[in-house]
Amino acid sequence: MNGFEIYINNKKVCTASIGDDGVLSSILTLAKRSHKKVDGVERKLPKEELYIEVGAYMTKSNSQSEHVKWLNQELNLGDLIQIKIIDTQEPDTPTERRPENPKDIEVKERAYYEKLKKKFES
């Protein structure tokens, strides 16, 4: 199985991989927010965020999909992040597993449809 070995400051923090059907991702995020209010609404988000996430979306043989996560870690300026692309049969156990719920997908799709309908039909 192809996968990633993730190193932070030369220390291996996780090994993640997927089987034959899925998407593996590693995301570095730096977010800065200069406004406390947006459209008059107080923001409840941190002013600045810096973190790495490693996760996947996988479909099992029974067609049940799930989201899995191996890493969600805050970072500091100056941290060295390395991602090694590997072939492994022994990934780390994910720290989080969340089966995909078809009803949740339908609710989100309906909300998105209603939002677009309002935008283009009003």
Phi and psi restraints in degrees (range 20) as a CNS / XPLOR table:
assign (resid 1 and name C) (resid 2 and name N)
       (resid 2 and name CA) (resid 2 and name C) 1.0 -80.7 20.0 2
assign (resid 2 and name N) (resid 2 and name CA)
       (resid 2 and name C) (resid 3 and name N) 1.0 150.5 20.0 2
assign (resid 2 and name C) (resid 3 and name N)
       (resid 3 and name CA) (resid 3 and name C) 1.0 -167.4 20.0 2
assign (resid 3 and name N) (resid 3 and name CA)
       (resid 3 and name C) (resid 4 and name N) 1.0 -168.3 20.0 2
assign (resid 3 and name C) (resid 4 and name N)
       (resid 4 and name CA) (resid 4 and name C) 1.0 -124.3 20.0 2
assign (resid 4 and name N) (resid 4 and name CA)
       (resid 4 and name C) (resid 5 and name N) 1.0 141.5 20.0 2
assign (resid 4 and name C) (resid 5 and name N)
       (resid 5 and name CA) (resid 5 and name C) 1.0 -107.1 20.0 2
assign (resid 5 and name N) (resid 5 and name CA)
       (resid 5 and name C) (resid 6 and name N) 1.0 126.9 20.0 2
assign (resid 5 and name C) (resid 6 and name N)
       (resid 6 and name CA) (resid 6 and name C) 1.0 -107.7 20.0 2
assign (resid 6 and name N) (resid 6 and name CA)
       (resid 6 and name C) (resid 7 and name N) 1.0 129.0 20.0 2
assign (resid 6 and name C) (resid 7 and name N)
       (resid 7 and name CA) (resid 7 and name C) 1.0 -120.5 20.0 2
assign (resid 7 and name N) (resid 7 and name CA)
       (resid 7 and name C) (resid 8 and name N) 1.0 135.3 20.0 2
assign (resid 7 and name C) (resid 8 and name N)
       (resid 8 and name CA) (resid 8 and name C) 1.0 -121.4 20.0 2
assign (resid 8 and name N) (resid 8 and name CA)
       (resid 8 and name C) (resid 9 and name N) 1.0 120.9 20.0 2
assign (resid 8 and name C) (resid 9 and name N)
       (resid 9 and name CA) (resid 9 and name C) 1.0 52.4 20.0 2
assign (resid 9 and name N) (resid 9 and name CA)
       (resid 9 and name C) (resid 10 and name N) 1.0 46.6 20.0 2
assign (resid 9 and name C) (resid 10 and name N)
       (resid 10 and name CA) (resid 10 and name C) 1.0 67.2 20.0 2
assign (resid 10 and name N) (resid 10 and name CA)
       (resid 10 and name C) (resid 11 and name N) 1.0 13.5 20.0 2
assign (resid 10 and name C) (resid 11 and name N)
       (resid 11 and name CA) (resid 11 and name C) 1.0 -113.7 20.0 2
assign (resid 11 and name N) (resid 11 and name CA)
       (resid 11 and name C) (resid 12 and name N) 1.0 125.3 20.0 2
assign (resid 11 and name C) (resid 12 and name N)
       (resid 12 and name CA) (resid 12 and name C) 1.0 -68.3 20.0 2
assign (resid 12 and name N) (resid 12 and name CA)
       (resid 12 and name C) (resid 13 and name N) 1.0 125.7 20.0 2
assign (resid 12 and name C) (resid 13 and name N)
       (resid 13 and name CA) (resid 13 and name C) 1.0 -108.7 20.0 2
assign (resid 13 and name N) (resid 13 and name CA)
       (resid 13 and name C) (resid 14 and name N) 1.0 -21.9 20.0 2
assign (resid 13 and name C) (resid 14 and name N)
       (resid 14 and name CA) (resid 14 and name C) 1.0 -168.8 20.0 2
assign (resid 14 and name N) (resid 14 and name CA)
       (resid 14 and name C) (resid 15 and name N) 1.0 156.9 20.0 2
assign (resid 14 and name C) (resid 15 and name N)
       (resid 15 and name CA) (resid 15 and name C) 1.0 -123.5 20.0 2
assign (resid 15 and name N) (resid 15 and name CA)
       (resid 15 and name C) (resid 16 and name N) 1.0 121.2 20.0 2
assign (resid 15 and name C) (resid 16 and name N)
       (resid 16 and name CA) (resid 16 and name C) 1.0 -125.8 20.0 2
assign (resid 16 and name N) (resid 16 and name CA)
       (resid 16 and name C) (resid 17 and name N) 1.0 141.9 20.0 2
assign (resid 16 and name C) (resid 17 and name N)
       (resid 17 and name CA) (resid 17 and name C) 1.0 -155.0 20.0 2
assign (resid 17 and name N) (resid 17 and name CA)
       (resid 17 and name C) (resid 18 and name N) 1.0 165.2 20.0 2
assign (resid 17 and name C) (resid 18 and name N)
       (resid 18 and name CA) (resid 18 and name C) 1.0 -128.4 20.0 2
assign (resid 18 and name N) (resid 18 and name CA)
       (resid 18 and name C) (resid 19 and name N) 1.0 162.8 20.0 2
assign (resid 18 and name C) (resid 19 and name N)
       (resid 19 and name CA) (resid 19 and name C) 1.0 -82.3 20.0 2
assign (resid 19 and name N) (resid 19 and name CA)
       (resid 19 and name C) (resid 20 and name N) 1.0 -138.2 20.0 2
assign (resid 19 and name C) (resid 20 and name N)
       (resid 20 and name CA) (resid 20 and name C) 1.0 -82.6 20.0 2
assign (resid 20 and name N) (resid 20 and name CA)
       (resid 20 and name C) (resid 21 and name N) 1.0 -14.1 20.0 2
assign (resid 20 and name C) (resid 21 and name N)
       (resid 21 and name CA) (resid 21 and name C) 1.0 -140.0 20.0 2
assign (resid 21 and name N) (resid 21 and name CA)
       (resid 21 and name C) (resid 22 and name N) 1.0 100.0 20.0 2
assign (resid 21 and name C) (resid 22 and name N)
       (resid 22 and name CA) (resid 22 and name C) 1.0 170.6 20.0 2
assign (resid 22 and name N) (resid 22 and name CA)
       (resid 22 and name C) (resid 23 and name N) 1.0 -179.3 20.0 2
assign (resid 22 and name C) (resid 23 and name N)
       (resid 23 and name CA) (resid 23 and name C) 1.0 -131.2 20.0 2
assign (resid 23 and name N) (resid 23 and name CA)
       (resid 23 and name C) (resid 24 and name N) 1.0 122.2 20.0 2
assign (resid 23 and name C) (resid 24 and name N)
       (resid 24 and name CA) (resid 24 and name C) 1.0 -106.5 20.0 2
assign (resid 24 and name N) (resid 24 and name CA)
       (resid 24 and name C) (resid 25 and name N) 1.0 133.5 20.0 2
assign (resid 24 and name C) (resid 25 and name N)
       (resid 25 and name CA) (resid 25 and name C) 1.0 -139.2 20.0 2
assign (resid 25 and name N) (resid 25 and name CA)
       (resid 25 and name C) (resid 26 and name N) 1.0 151.4 20.0 2
assign (resid 25 and name C) (resid 26 and name N)
       (resid 26 and name CA) (resid 26 and name C) 1.0 -127.6 20.0 2
assign (resid 26 and name N) (resid 26 and name CA)
       (resid 26 and name C) (resid 27 and name N) 1.0 123.5 20.0 2
assign (resid 26 and name C) (resid 27 and name N)
       (resid 27 and name CA) (resid 27 and name C) 1.0 -124.3 20.0 2
assign (resid 27 and name N) (resid 27 and name CA)
       (resid 27 and name C) (resid 28 and name N) 1.0 123.1 20.0 2
assign (resid 27 and name C) (resid 28 and name N)
       (resid 28 and name CA) (resid 28 and name C) 1.0 -97.3 20.0 2
assign (resid 28 and name N) (resid 28 and name CA)
       (resid 28 and name C) (resid 29 and name N) 1.0 129.8 20.0 2
assign (resid 28 and name C) (resid 29 and name N)
       (resid 29 and name CA) (resid 29 and name C) 1.0 -125.0 20.0 2
assign (resid 29 and name N) (resid 29 and name CA)
       (resid 29 and name C) (resid 30 and name N) 1.0 130.2 20.0 2
assign (resid 29 and name C) (resid 30 and name N)
       (resid 30 and name CA) (resid 30 and name C) 1.0 -126.2 20.0 2
assign (resid 30 and name N) (resid 30 and name CA)
       (resid 30 and name C) (resid 31 and name N) 1.0 114.0 20.0 2
assign (resid 30 and name C) (resid 31 and name N)
       (resid 31 and name CA) (resid 31 and name C) 1.0 -122.0 20.0 2
assign (resid 31 and name N) (resid 31 and name CA)
       (resid 31 and name C) (resid 32 and name N) 1.0 130.8 20.0 2
assign (resid 31 and name C) (resid 32 and name N)
       (resid 32 and name CA) (resid 32 and name C) 1.0 -124.4 20.0 2
assign (resid 32 and name N) (resid 32 and name CA)
       (resid 32 and name C) (resid 33 and name N) 1.0 134.3 20.0 2
assign (resid 32 and name C) (resid 33 and name N)
       (resid 33 and name CA) (resid 33 and name C) 1.0 -127.0 20.0 2
assign (resid 33 and name N) (resid 33 and name CA)
       (resid 33 and name C) (resid 34 and name N) 1.0 117.2 20.0 2
assign (resid 33 and name C) (resid 34 and name N)
       (resid 34 and name CA) (resid 34 and name C) 1.0 -94.1 20.0 2
assign (resid 34 and name N) (resid 34 and name CA)
       (resid 34 and name C) (resid 35 and name N) 1.0 -18.8 20.0 2
assign (resid 34 and name C) (resid 35 and name N)
       (resid 35 and name CA) (resid 35 and name C) 1.0 -104.1 20.0 2
assign (resid 35 and name N) (resid 35 and name CA)
       (resid 35 and name C) (resid 36 and name N) 1.0 134.1 20.0 2
assign (resid 35 and name C) (resid 36 and name N)
       (resid 36 and name CA) (resid 36 and name C) 1.0 -80.4 20.0 2
assign (resid 36 and name N) (resid 36 and name CA)
       (resid 36 and name C) (resid 37 and name N) 1.0 -28.0 20.0 2
assign (resid 36 and name C) (resid 37 and name N)
       (resid 37 and name CA) (resid 37 and name C) 1.0 -122.8 20.0 2
assign (resid 37 and name N) (resid 37 and name CA)
       (resid 37 and name C) (resid 38 and name N) 1.0 141.5 20.0 2
assign (resid 37 and name C) (resid 38 and name N)
       (resid 38 and name CA) (resid 38 and name C) 1.0 -124.4 20.0 2
assign (resid 38 and name N) (resid 38 and name CA)
       (resid 38 and name C) (resid 39 and name N) 1.0 121.6 20.0 2
assign (resid 38 and name C) (resid 39 and name N)
       (resid 39 and name CA) (resid 39 and name C) 1.0 53.1 20.0 2
assign (resid 39 and name N) (resid 39 and name CA)
       (resid 39 and name C) (resid 40 and name N) 1.0 37.6 20.0 2
assign (resid 39 and name C) (resid 40 and name N)
       (resid 40 and name CA) (resid 40 and name C) 1.0 79.7 20.0 2
assign (resid 40 and name N) (resid 40 and name CA)
       (resid 40 and name C) (resid 41 and name N) 1.0 2.2 20.0 2
assign (resid 40 and name C) (resid 41 and name N)
       (resid 41 and name CA) (resid 41 and name C) 1.0 -104.8 20.0 2
assign (resid 41 and name N) (resid 41 and name CA)
       (resid 41 and name C) (resid 42 and name N) 1.0 128.8 20.0 2
assign (resid 41 and name C) (resid 42 and name N)
       (resid 42 and name CA) (resid 42 and name C) 1.0 -64.8 20.0 2
assign (resid 42 and name N) (resid 42 and name CA)
       (resid 42 and name C) (resid 43 and name N) 1.0 130.1 20.0 2
assign (resid 42 and name C) (resid 43 and name N)
       (resid 43 and name CA) (resid 43 and name C) 1.0 -80.3 20.0 2
assign (resid 43 and name N) (resid 43 and name CA)
       (resid 43 and name C) (resid 44 and name N) 1.0 141.6 20.0 2
assign (resid 43 and name C) (resid 44 and name N)
       (resid 44 and name CA) (resid 44 and name C) 1.0 -111.8 20.0 2
assign (resid 44 and name N) (resid 44 and name CA)
       (resid 44 and name C) (resid 45 and name N) 1.0 20.7 20.0 2
assign (resid 44 and name C) (resid 45 and name N)
       (resid 45 and name CA) (resid 45 and name C) 1.0 -98.7 20.0 2
assign (resid 45 and name N) (resid 45 and name CA)
       (resid 45 and name C) (resid 46 and name N) 1.0 152.2 20.0 2
assign (resid 45 and name C) (resid 46 and name N)
       (resid 46 and name CA) (resid 46 and name C) 1.0 -61.4 20.0 2
assign (resid 46 and name N) (resid 46 and name CA)
       (resid 46 and name C) (resid 47 and name N) 1.0 152.4 20.0 2
assign (resid 46 and name C) (resid 47 and name N)
       (resid 47 and name CA) (resid 47 and name C) 1.0 -65.8 20.0 2
assign (resid 47 and name N) (resid 47 and name CA)
       (resid 47 and name C) (resid 48 and name N) 1.0 -33.2 20.0 2
assign (resid 47 and name C) (resid 48 and name N)
       (resid 48 and name CA) (resid 48 and name C) 1.0 -143.7 20.0 2
assign (resid 48 and name N) (resid 48 and name CA)
       (resid 48 and name C) (resid 49 and name N) 1.0 140.6 20.0 2
assign (resid 48 and name C) (resid 49 and name N)
       (resid 49 and name CA) (resid 49 and name C) 1.0 -135.2 20.0 2
assign (resid 49 and name N) (resid 49 and name CA)
       (resid 49 and name C) (resid 50 and name N) 1.0 141.7 20.0 2
assign (resid 49 and name C) (resid 50 and name N)
       (resid 50 and name CA) (resid 50 and name C) 1.0 -143.7 20.0 2
assign (resid 50 and name N) (resid 50 and name CA)
       (resid 50 and name C) (resid 51 and name N) 1.0 113.7 20.0 2
assign (resid 50 and name C) (resid 51 and name N)
       (resid 51 and name CA) (resid 51 and name C) 1.0 -156.6 20.0 2
assign (resid 51 and name N) (resid 51 and name CA)
       (resid 51 and name C) (resid 52 and name N) 1.0 166.8 20.0 2
assign (resid 51 and name C) (resid 52 and name N)
       (resid 52 and name CA) (resid 52 and name C) 1.0 -123.0 20.0 2
assign (resid 52 and name N) (resid 52 and name CA)
       (resid 52 and name C) (resid 53 and name N) 1.0 140.4 20.0 2
assign (resid 52 and name C) (resid 53 and name N)
       (resid 53 and name CA) (resid 53 and name C) 1.0 -127.5 20.0 2
assign (resid 53 and name N) (resid 53 and name CA)
       (resid 53 and name C) (resid 54 and name N) 1.0 140.5 20.0 2
assign (resid 53 and name C) (resid 54 and name N)
       (resid 54 and name CA) (resid 54 and name C) 1.0 -127.6 20.0 2
assign (resid 54 and name N) (resid 54 and name CA)
       (resid 54 and name C) (resid 55 and name N) 1.0 121.7 20.0 2
assign (resid 54 and name C) (resid 55 and name N)
       (resid 55 and name CA) (resid 55 and name C) 1.0 -155.1 20.0 2
assign (resid 55 and name N) (resid 55 and name CA)
       (resid 55 and name C) (resid 56 and name N) 1.0 179.9 20.0 2
assign (resid 55 and name C) (resid 56 and name N)
       (resid 56 and name CA) (resid 56 and name C) 1.0 -151.8 20.0 2
assign (resid 56 and name N) (resid 56 and name CA)
       (resid 56 and name C) (resid 57 and name N) 1.0 158.7 20.0 2
assign (resid 56 and name C) (resid 57 and name N)
       (resid 57 and name CA) (resid 57 and name C) 1.0 -118.3 20.0 2
assign (resid 57 and name N) (resid 57 and name CA)
       (resid 57 and name C) (resid 58 and name N) 1.0 118.7 20.0 2
assign (resid 57 and name C) (resid 58 and name N)
       (resid 58 and name CA) (resid 58 and name C) 1.0 -127.7 20.0 2
assign (resid 58 and name N) (resid 58 and name CA)
       (resid 58 and name C) (resid 59 and name N) 1.0 145.2 20.0 2
assign (resid 58 and name C) (resid 59 and name N)
       (resid 59 and name CA) (resid 59 and name C) 1.0 -109.4 20.0 2
assign (resid 59 and name N) (resid 59 and name CA)
       (resid 59 and name C) (resid 60 and name N) 1.0 126.0 20.0 2
assign (resid 59 and name C) (resid 60 and name N)
       (resid 60 and name CA) (resid 60 and name C) 1.0 -83.4 20.0 2
assign (resid 60 and name N) (resid 60 and name CA)
       (resid 60 and name C) (resid 61 and name N) 1.0 173.0 20.0 2
assign (resid 60 and name C) (resid 61 and name N)
       (resid 61 and name CA) (resid 61 and name C) 1.0 -62.4 20.0 2
assign (resid 61 and name N) (resid 61 and name CA)
       (resid 61 and name C) (resid 62 and name N) 1.0 -24.9 20.0 2
assign (resid 61 and name C) (resid 62 and name N)
       (resid 62 and name CA) (resid 62 and name C) 1.0 -88.9 20.0 2
assign (resid 62 and name N) (resid 62 and name CA)
       (resid 62 and name C) (resid 63 and name N) 1.0 14.7 20.0 2
assign (resid 62 and name C) (resid 63 and name N)
       (resid 63 and name CA) (resid 63 and name C) 1.0 69.3 20.0 2
assign (resid 63 and name N) (resid 63 and name CA)
       (resid 63 and name C) (resid 64 and name N) 1.0 7.5 20.0 2
assign (resid 63 and name C) (resid 64 and name N)
       (resid 64 and name CA) (resid 64 and name C) 1.0 -83.3 20.0 2
assign (resid 64 and name N) (resid 64 and name CA)
       (resid 64 and name C) (resid 65 and name N) 1.0 124.6 20.0 2
assign (resid 64 and name C) (resid 65 and name N)
       (resid 65 and name CA) (resid 65 and name C) 1.0 -97.2 20.0 2
assign (resid 65 and name N) (resid 65 and name CA)
       (resid 65 and name C) (resid 66 and name N) 1.0 155.9 20.0 2
assign (resid 65 and name C) (resid 66 and name N)
       (resid 66 and name CA) (resid 66 and name C) 1.0 -149.8 20.0 2
assign (resid 66 and name N) (resid 66 and name CA)
       (resid 66 and name C) (resid 67 and name N) 1.0 154.3 20.0 2
assign (resid 66 and name C) (resid 67 and name N)
       (resid 67 and name CA) (resid 67 and name C) 1.0 -100.7 20.0 2
assign (resid 67 and name N) (resid 67 and name CA)
       (resid 67 and name C) (resid 68 and name N) 1.0 133.2 20.0 2
assign (resid 67 and name C) (resid 68 and name N)
       (resid 68 and name CA) (resid 68 and name C) 1.0 -127.7 20.0 2
assign (resid 68 and name N) (resid 68 and name CA)
       (resid 68 and name C) (resid 69 and name N) 1.0 153.4 20.0 2
assign (resid 68 and name C) (resid 69 and name N)
       (resid 69 and name CA) (resid 69 and name C) 1.0 -137.0 20.0 2
assign (resid 69 and name N) (resid 69 and name CA)
       (resid 69 and name C) (resid 70 and name N) 1.0 135.1 20.0 2
assign (resid 69 and name C) (resid 70 and name N)
       (resid 70 and name CA) (resid 70 and name C) 1.0 -104.7 20.0 2
assign (resid 70 and name N) (resid 70 and name CA)
       (resid 70 and name C) (resid 71 and name N) 1.0 -29.9 20.0 2
assign (resid 70 and name C) (resid 71 and name N)
       (resid 71 and name CA) (resid 71 and name C) 1.0 -149.9 20.0 2
assign (resid 71 and name N) (resid 71 and name CA)
       (resid 71 and name C) (resid 72 and name N) 1.0 137.1 20.0 2
assign (resid 71 and name C) (resid 72 and name N)
       (resid 72 and name CA) (resid 72 and name C) 1.0 -148.4 20.0 2
assign (resid 72 and name N) (resid 72 and name CA)
       (resid 72 and name C) (resid 73 and name N) 1.0 94.0 20.0 2
assign (resid 72 and name C) (resid 73 and name N)
       (resid 73 and name CA) (resid 73 and name C) 1.0 -131.4 20.0 2
assign (resid 73 and name N) (resid 73 and name CA)
       (resid 73 and name C) (resid 74 and name N) 1.0 134.4 20.0 2
assign (resid 73 and name C) (resid 74 and name N)
       (resid 74 and name CA) (resid 74 and name C) 1.0 -68.9 20.0 2
assign (resid 74 and name N) (resid 74 and name CA)
       (resid 74 and name C) (resid 75 and name N) 1.0 149.6 20.0 2
assign (resid 74 and name C) (resid 75 and name N)
       (resid 75 and name CA) (resid 75 and name C) 1.0 -122.8 20.0 2
assign (resid 75 and name N) (resid 75 and name CA)
       (resid 75 and name C) (resid 76 and name N) 1.0 167.9 20.0 2
assign (resid 75 and name C) (resid 76 and name N)
       (resid 76 and name CA) (resid 76 and name C) 1.0 -124.1 20.0 2
assign (resid 76 and name N) (resid 76 and name CA)
       (resid 76 and name C) (resid 77 and name N) 1.0 154.6 20.0 2
assign (resid 76 and name C) (resid 77 and name N)
       (resid 77 and name CA) (resid 77 and name C) 1.0 -55.2 20.0 2
assign (resid 77 and name N) (resid 77 and name CA)
       (resid 77 and name C) (resid 78 and name N) 1.0 136.8 20.0 2
assign (resid 77 and name C) (resid 78 and name N)
       (resid 78 and name CA) (resid 78 and name C) 1.0 93.3 20.0 2
assign (resid 78 and name N) (resid 78 and name CA)
       (resid 78 and name C) (resid 79 and name N) 1.0 -11.9 20.0 2
assign (resid 78 and name C) (resid 79 and name N)
       (resid 79 and name CA) (resid 79 and name C) 1.0 -62.2 20.0 2
assign (resid 79 and name N) (resid 79 and name CA)
       (resid 79 and name C) (resid 80 and name N) 1.0 142.0 20.0 2
assign (resid 79 and name C) (resid 80 and name N)
       (resid 80 and name CA) (resid 80 and name C) 1.0 -100.6 20.0 2
assign (resid 80 and name N) (resid 80 and name CA)
       (resid 80 and name C) (resid 81 and name N) 1.0 120.8 20.0 2
assign (resid 80 and name C) (resid 81 and name N)
       (resid 81 and name CA) (resid 81 and name C) 1.0 -110.4 20.0 2
assign (resid 81 and name N) (resid 81 and name CA)
       (resid 81 and name C) (resid 82 and name N) 1.0 127.6 20.0 2
assign (resid 81 and name C) (resid 82 and name N)
       (resid 82 and name CA) (resid 82 and name C) 1.0 -127.1 20.0 2
assign (resid 82 and name N) (resid 82 and name CA)
       (resid 82 and name C) (resid 83 and name N) 1.0 137.9 20.0 2
assign (resid 82 and name C) (resid 83 and name N)
       (resid 83 and name CA) (resid 83 and name C) 1.0 -124.6 20.0 2
assign (resid 83 and name N) (resid 83 and name CA)
       (resid 83 and name C) (resid 84 and name N) 1.0 117.0 20.0 2
assign (resid 83 and name C) (resid 84 and name N)
       (resid 84 and name CA) (resid 84 and name C) 1.0 -104.4 20.0 2
assign (resid 84 and name N) (resid 84 and name CA)
       (resid 84 and name C) (resid 85 and name N) 1.0 127.4 20.0 2
assign (resid 84 and name C) (resid 85 and name N)
       (resid 85 and name CA) (resid 85 and name C) 1.0 -87.7 20.0 2
assign (resid 85 and name N) (resid 85 and name CA)
       (resid 85 and name C) (resid 86 and name N) 1.0 124.7 20.0 2
assign (resid 85 and name C) (resid 86 and name N)
       (resid 86 and name CA) (resid 86 and name C) 1.0 -132.1 20.0 2
assign (resid 86 and name N) (resid 86 and name CA)
       (resid 86 and name C) (resid 87 and name N) 1.0 170.2 20.0 2
assign (resid 86 and name C) (resid 87 and name N)
       (resid 87 and name CA) (resid 87 and name C) 1.0 -116.4 20.0 2
assign (resid 87 and name N) (resid 87 and name CA)
       (resid 87 and name C) (resid 88 and name N) 1.0 119.6 20.0 2
assign (resid 87 and name C) (resid 88 and name N)
       (resid 88 and name CA) (resid 88 and name C) 1.0 -143.0 20.0 2
assign (resid 88 and name N) (resid 88 and name CA)
       (resid 88 and name C) (resid 89 and name N) 1.0 148.1 20.0 2
assign (resid 88 and name C) (resid 89 and name N)
       (resid 89 and name CA) (resid 89 and name C) 1.0 -104.4 20.0 2
assign (resid 89 and name N) (resid 89 and name CA)
       (resid 89 and name C) (resid 90 and name N) 1.0 -1.6 20.0 2
assign (resid 89 and name C) (resid 90 and name N)
       (resid 90 and name CA) (resid 90 and name C) 1.0 -131.3 20.0 2
assign (resid 90 and name N) (resid 90 and name CA)
       (resid 90 and name C) (resid 91 and name N) 1.0 71.1 20.0 2
assign (resid 90 and name C) (resid 91 and name N)
       (resid 91 and name CA) (resid 91 and name C) 1.0 -72.3 20.0 2
assign (resid 91 and name N) (resid 91 and name CA)
       (resid 91 and name C) (resid 92 and name N) 1.0 161.4 20.0 2
assign (resid 91 and name C) (resid 92 and name N)
       (resid 92 and name CA) (resid 92 and name C) 1.0 -66.5 20.0 2
assign (resid 92 and name N) (resid 92 and name CA)
       (resid 92 and name C) (resid 93 and name N) 1.0 156.2 20.0 2
assign (resid 92 and name C) (resid 93 and name N)
       (resid 93 and name CA) (resid 93 and name C) 1.0 -70.8 20.0 2
assign (resid 93 and name N) (resid 93 and name CA)
       (resid 93 and name C) (resid 94 and name N) 1.0 129.7 20.0 2
assign (resid 93 and name C) (resid 94 and name N)
       (resid 94 and name CA) (resid 94 and name C) 1.0 -59.9 20.0 2
assign (resid 94 and name N) (resid 94 and name CA)
       (resid 94 and name C) (resid 95 and name N) 1.0 148.4 20.0 2
assign (resid 94 and name C) (resid 95 and name N)
       (resid 95 and name CA) (resid 95 and name C) 1.0 -81.7 20.0 2
assign (resid 95 and name N) (resid 95 and name CA)
       (resid 95 and name C) (resid 96 and name N) 1.0 -15.7 20.0 2
assign (resid 95 and name C) (resid 96 and name N)
       (resid 96 and name CA) (resid 96 and name C) 1.0 -148.5 20.0 2
assign (resid 96 and name N) (resid 96 and name CA)
       (resid 96 and name C) (resid 97 and name N) 1.0 137.7 20.0 2
assign (resid 96 and name C) (resid 97 and name N)
       (resid 97 and name CA) (resid 97 and name C) 1.0 -132.4 20.0 2
assign (resid 97 and name N) (resid 97 and name CA)
       (resid 97 and name C) (resid 98 and name N) 1.0 132.0 20.0 2
assign (resid 97 and name C) (resid 98 and name N)
       (resid 98 and name CA) (resid 98 and name C) 1.0 -136.7 20.0 2
assign (resid 98 and name N) (resid 98 and name CA)
       (resid 98 and name C) (resid 99 and name N) 1.0 104.8 20.0 2
assign (resid 98 and name C) (resid 99 and name N)
       (resid 99 and name CA) (resid 99 and name C) 1.0 -61.6 20.0 2
assign (resid 99 and name N) (resid 99 and name CA)
       (resid 99 and name C) (resid 100 and name N) 1.0 144.3 20.0 2
assign (resid 99 and name C) (resid 100 and name N)
       (resid 100 and name CA) (resid 100 and name C) 1.0 -78.8 20.0 2
assign (resid 100 and name N) (resid 100 and name CA)
       (resid 100 and name C) (resid 101 and name N) 1.0 132.3 20.0 2
assign (resid 100 and name C) (resid 101 and name N)
       (resid 101 and name CA) (resid 101 and name C) 1.0 -105.1 20.0 2
assign (resid 101 and name N) (resid 101 and name CA)
       (resid 101 and name C) (resid 102 and name N) 1.0 116.8 20.0 2
assign (resid 101 and name C) (resid 102 and name N)
       (resid 102 and name CA) (resid 102 and name C) 1.0 -56.4 20.0 2
assign (resid 102 and name N) (resid 102 and name CA)
       (resid 102 and name C) (resid 103 and name N) 1.0 -33.4 20.0 2
assign (resid 102 and name C) (resid 103 and name N)
       (resid 103 and name CA) (resid 103 and name C) 1.0 -66.0 20.0 2
assign (resid 103 and name N) (resid 103 and name CA)
       (resid 103 and name C) (resid 104 and name N) 1.0 -39.3 20.0 2
assign (resid 103 and name C) (resid 104 and name N)
       (resid 104 and name CA) (resid 104 and name C) 1.0 -62.0 20.0 2
assign (resid 104 and name N) (resid 104 and name CA)
       (resid 104 and name C) (resid 105 and name N) 1.0 -40.8 20.0 2
assign (resid 104 and name C) (resid 105 and name N)
       (resid 105 and name CA) (resid 105 and name C) 1.0 -62.3 20.0 2
assign (resid 105 and name N) (resid 105 and name CA)
       (resid 105 and name C) (resid 106 and name N) 1.0 -44.3 20.0 2
assign (resid 105 and name C) (resid 106 and name N)
       (resid 106 and name CA) (resid 106 and name C) 1.0 -62.3 20.0 2
assign (resid 106 and name N) (resid 106 and name CA)
       (resid 106 and name C) (resid 107 and name N) 1.0 -41.4 20.0 2
assign (resid 106 and name C) (resid 107 and name N)
       (resid 107 and name CA) (resid 107 and name C) 1.0 -63.0 20.0 2
assign (resid 107 and name N) (resid 107 and name CA)
       (resid 107 and name C) (resid 108 and name N) 1.0 -43.9 20.0 2
assign (resid 107 and name C) (resid 108 and name N)
       (resid 108 and name CA) (resid 108 and name C) 1.0 -66.1 20.0 2
assign (resid 108 and name N) (resid 108 and name CA)
       (resid 108 and name C) (resid 109 and name N) 1.0 -42.0 20.0 2
assign (resid 108 and name C) (resid 109 and name N)
       (resid 109 and name CA) (resid 109 and name C) 1.0 -63.6 20.0 2
assign (resid 109 and name N) (resid 109 and name CA)
       (resid 109 and name C) (resid 110 and name N) 1.0 -39.9 20.0 2
assign (resid 109 and name C) (resid 110 and name N)
       (resid 110 and name CA) (resid 110 and name C) 1.0 -64.6 20.0 2
assign (resid 110 and name N) (resid 110 and name CA)
       (resid 110 and name C) (resid 111 and name N) 1.0 -43.3 20.0 2
assign (resid 110 and name C) (resid 111 and name N)
       (resid 111 and name CA) (resid 111 and name C) 1.0 -62.9 20.0 2
assign (resid 111 and name N) (resid 111 and name CA)
       (resid 111 and name C) (resid 112 and name N) 1.0 -40.7 20.0 2
assign (resid 111 and name C) (resid 112 and name N)
       (resid 112 and name CA) (resid 112 and name C) 1.0 -67.1 20.0 2
assign (resid 112 and name N) (resid 112 and name CA)
       (resid 112 and name C) (resid 113 and name N) 1.0 -42.0 20.0 2
assign (resid 112 and name C) (resid 113 and name N)
       (resid 113 and name CA) (resid 113 and name C) 1.0 -58.9 20.0 2
assign (resid 113 and name N) (resid 113 and name CA)
       (resid 113 and name C) (resid 114 and name N) 1.0 -47.6 20.0 2
assign (resid 113 and name C) (resid 114 and name N)
       (resid 114 and name CA) (resid 114 and name C) 1.0 -62.3 20.0 2
assign (resid 114 and name N) (resid 114 and name CA)
       (resid 114 and name C) (resid 115 and name N) 1.0 -38.3 20.0 2
assign (resid 114 and name C) (resid 115 and name N)
       (resid 115 and name CA) (resid 115 and name C) 1.0 -63.8 20.0 2
assign (resid 115 and name N) (resid 115 and name CA)
       (resid 115 and name C) (resid 116 and name N) 1.0 -45.8 20.0 2
assign (resid 115 and name C) (resid 116 and name N)
       (resid 116 and name CA) (resid 116 and name C) 1.0 -67.9 20.0 2
assign (resid 116 and name N) (resid 116 and name CA)
       (resid 116 and name C) (resid 117 and name N) 1.0 -39.0 20.0 2
assign (resid 116 and name C) (resid 117 and name N)
       (resid 117 and name CA) (resid 117 and name C) 1.0 -59.8 20.0 2
assign (resid 117 and name N) (resid 117 and name CA)
       (resid 117 and name C) (resid 118 and name N) 1.0 -45.6 20.0 2
assign (resid 117 and name C) (resid 118 and name N)
       (resid 118 and name CA) (resid 118 and name C) 1.0 -62.9 20.0 2
assign (resid 118 and name N) (resid 118 and name CA)
       (resid 118 and name C) (resid 119 and name N) 1.0 -40.4 20.0 2
assign (resid 118 and name C) (resid 119 and name N)
       (resid 119 and name CA) (resid 119 and name C) 1.0 -65.5 20.0 2
assign (resid 119 and name N) (resid 119 and name CA)
       (resid 119 and name C) (resid 120 and name N) 1.0 -44.0 20.0 2
assign (resid 119 and name C) (resid 120 and name N)
       (resid 120 and name CA) (resid 120 and name C) 1.0 -96.7 20.0 2
assign (resid 120 and name N) (resid 120 and name CA)
       (resid 120 and name C) (resid 121 and name N) 1.0 -12.3 20.0 2
assign (resid 120 and name C) (resid 121 and name N)
       (resid 121 and name CA) (resid 121 and name C) 1.0 -111.4 20.0 2
assign (resid 121 and name N) (resid 121 and name CA)
       (resid 121 and name C) (resid 122 and name N) 1.0 7.5 20.0 2
